[in-house]
């Protein structure tokens, strides 16, 4: 039997303005409705910084 290992790598940022931290509410998946830091998965051709910039726009 073959064992499959799955790894998810992401880039997340902490945005602080006026002593408040920006959070997002998850809209899908196992954590739907929960709060998280802004960010997400890194595409194969991206640096972590490029992924974070893209995720913040999305």
N, C-alpha and C positions, 0 to 999 in steps of 0.2 A: 504494500500500500504506500502511495506517494503522499508526503505531507506538503501542503502548500502554505507558504507564509506570505502574508500580504502586509505591506508597509505603506503608510500614508505620511507624506512629508508636507508640511504647510508653513506658511509665513504669516505671522500675526503681528499687529502693532498695537501699542498703547497710545491713545490720543487723549491728551489732557488739555482742557481749556476752561478757564475760570474755576479752577479747582474741581472740575467734573471730568469723569472718565467716559469716553464714548463706548457704548456697547451696542451690539446688534441682537435682534431676536431671530433665532433659527426658524426658518420657514418650512423645513422638511427634514426627513431623516429621523433617526432615533432620538435626537435632542430637540425636536420640533417644539417651539414655544419657549425654549430655554435661552438665557442670555449668554453671549460669547464676545470675545474681542473681535474687532474687524480683521478680516484676513481670509485665507483659504489655501487651497492646494496649489502646489508649484507645478507648472507644465514642464515637459521634458526639455524644452529649449529656453527656459527662463532662469534667471538668477533669483534668489530669494527676494531681493529688493524690487526687481521688475514684477515679480508675482504679487508682492504686497501693493505696489502702485496700481496694478490692474484690478486687484480685488477691491481696493478702496473706491475705484471708479464704478465698479459693478455694484 
